[in-house]
């Protein structure tokens, strides 16, 4: 029987802090660009998934107890 290296199975973070902040900024730029073209934001528009993603990413980046982690769409 072969010995398996347990460090191989250790979970690695999916995104580091730089990637999280870049993704937040990119999502915000997409939404702001649409607003400058006349898009009116609402909860059921095509940008809703980006708002939810940004909410989750902000909480990951700043921490759950941060004032920047405001949960409007996820609980």
Secondary structure as a PSIPRED ss2 file (coil, helix, strand):
# PSIPRED VFORMAT (PSIPRED V4.0)

   1 X C   1.000  0.000  0.000
   2 X C   1.000  0.000  0.000
   3 X C   1.000  0.000  0.000
   4 X C   1.000  0.000  0.000
   5 X C   1.000  0.000  0.000
   6 X H   0.000  1.000  0.000
   7 X H   0.000  1.000  0.000
   8 X H   0.000  1.000  0.000
   9 X H   0.000  1.000  0.000
  10 X C   1.000  0.000  0.000
  11 X C   1.000  0.000  0.000
  12 X C   1.000  0.000  0.000
  13 X C   1.000  0.000  0.000
  14 X C   1.000  0.000  0.000
  15 X C   1.000  0.000  0.000
  16 X C   1.000  0.000  0.000
  17 X H   0.000  1.000  0.000
  18 X H   0.000  1.000  0.000
  19 X H   0.000  1.000  0.000
  20 X H   0.000  1.000  0.000
  21 X H   0.000  1.000  0.000
  22 X H   0.000  1.000  0.000
  23 X H   0.000  1.000  0.000
  24 X H   0.000  1.000  0.000
  25 X H   0.000  1.000  0.000
  26 X H   0.000  1.000  0.000
  27 X H   0.000  1.000  0.000
  28 X H   0.000  1.000  0.000
  29 X H   0.000  1.000  0.000
  30 X H   0.000  1.000  0.000
  31 X H   0.000  1.000  0.000
  32 X H   0.000  1.000  0.000
  33 X H   0.000  1.000  0.000
  34 X H   0.000  1.000  0.000
  35 X H   0.000  1.000  0.000
  36 X H   0.000  1.000  0.000
  37 X C   1.000  0.000  0.000
  38 X C   1.000  0.000  0.000
  39 X C   1.000  0.000  0.000
  40 X C   1.000  0.000  0.000
  41 X C   1.000  0.000  0.000
  42 X C   1.000  0.000  0.000
  43 X C   1.000  0.000  0.000
  44 X C   1.000  0.000  0.000
  45 X C   1.000  0.000  0.000
  46 X C   1.000  0.000  0.000
  47 X C   1.000  0.000  0.000
  48 X H   0.000  1.000  0.000
  49 X H   0.000  1.000  0.000
  50 X H   0.000  1.000  0.000
  51 X H   0.000  1.000  0.000
  52 X H   0.000  1.000  0.000
  53 X H   0.000  1.000  0.000
  54 X H   0.000  1.000  0.000
  55 X H   0.000  1.000  0.000
  56 X H   0.000  1.000  0.000
  57 X H   0.000  1.000  0.000
  58 X H   0.000  1.000  0.000
  59 X H   0.000  1.000  0.000
  60 X H   0.000  1.000  0.000
  61 X H   0.000  1.000  0.000
  62 X H   0.000  1.000  0.000
  63 X C   1.000  0.000  0.000
  64 X C   1.000  0.000  0.000
  65 X C   1.000  0.000  0.000
  66 X C   1.000  0.000  0.000
  67 X C   1.000  0.000  0.000
  68 X C   1.000  0.000  0.000
  69 X C   1.000  0.000  0.000
  70 X C   1.000  0.000  0.000
  71 X C   1.000  0.000  0.000
  72 X C   1.000  0.000  0.000
  73 X C   1.000  0.000  0.000
  74 X C   1.000  0.000  0.000
  75 X C   1.000  0.000  0.000
